[in-house]
Structures are given as structure tokens and as C-alpha cells.
């Protein structure tokens, strides 16, 4: 990484799982980090390795920040669950870590699109003009975000999702694999859209929809 960027060359990925492996590949493909390590709560507090990278449990890692320069490292939460990812994101911020934004070199992002910190964009993603992506989001493999979409914080757009122009997705929402959302639709905070659904009308906050066309699963057909 160039000295002019002012960014740390250290990256910490919080979450050592299959999703973490994909994030690691993106970080390595970017070629800007000298040292990549993991926070791995499932692996215990003792030092170990994950995918060839050093790993520690969160308690041990966060304790190690006291009185060290590691607090200037960048981090990204590599956990799929929106709720868990949001909690870890805030905890890392509280301990002085700096959120990274990771973008796979094969992604296509318009110059007028805007991505907030902590978000990861995977391979073959397309983000078109004037789209806005919030903090700590996952834009998964081959998702398409059309012009003027607005995505809130802590959202997961699964592989193959297609958001047509002007779609709004509220914070903590999860859009399932291969789902399609038609132009101008609003997906509320904490809403869930099932895999393969076609959303033709707006989804209220907290509602789970699925099917073609997408229907509220809590309501009788």
C-alpha cells in the first residue's frame, strides 16, 4: 500500500468461517495489506492459525490492543449474520480499530456510487451510478445494484441479488440468493426477502417475504 494513502497495512478479519475465507481471498486479491489476521471466537483464546493467518479469540485480541499500536489496524467483520456483524462492528470501533472497505478487483463500481466503511463487495458485483451503500454491508458475489439504490447499514445482499433502479433497502435487511426487487420498491429495516423471490411491492419493516411474487409469510394465501 502506498504511503500517500495514509491507511494501515494491517487488516483484522473478525469471523473465521467459510464467509471469512471469501473475505480473505478478496483482501489478498487487493494486494494492499502486509499482515492479515483473524479474530476467531470459535477457536478459543489461544493463538492459532486460520487459512495460514494468525488468529485469536476476541477477548485476547482486544486485550492485546491496550498500550500497543495494533489499535490503528483496519478491520472488517467477516460474519454473515447481520445482528452479529453489527455487534462486532460496534465493539471493534469502541476499541479504536478503523473500519476497512474491501472491494474485489473484479467488481464494477460506478464513479458516482458511494460505499460507506466496513462494507465488502465481492467478485462480479455491479454497482451502478448514484447508488449508496451503508456501513458494514455485504454485497455478495454477482449481485447487481442498479442506479439510485439506497442501502442502509448492516445489510446483506446475497449472491445473485438484482436490485432494479431506485430501490431502497433498510438497515439490517437480508435479501436472499437470487432475489429480484423491482424499480422503486422499499424494503424495510430488518426485513427478510427469501431466496429466488420477486418483490413487486414494498416490504414493511421486520416482515419476511418469499415466493413469486413475494408474499408475507405471516399472512394466509
Beta strands, then each sheet from edge to edge (+ up, - down):
strand 1: 10-14
strand 2: 35-39
strand 3: 48-50
strand 4: 53-56
strand 5: 74-77
strand 6: 98-99
strand 7: 102-103
strand 8: 108-109
strand 9: 114-115
strand 10: 120-121
strand 11: 126-127
strand 12: 132-133
strand 13: 138-139
strand 14: 144-145
strand 15: 150-151
strand 16: 156-157
strand 17: 162-163
strand 18: 168-169
strand 19: 174-175
strand 20: 180-181
strand 21: 186-187
strand 22: 192-193
strand 23: 198-199
strand 24: 208-210
strand 25: 215-216
sheet 1: 3+ 4- 2- 1- 5- 6-
sheet 2: 7+ 10+ 13+ 16+ 19+ 22+ 24+ 25-
sheet 3: 8+ 11+ 14+ 17+ 20+ 23+
sheet 4: 9+ 12+ 15+ 18+ 21+
end
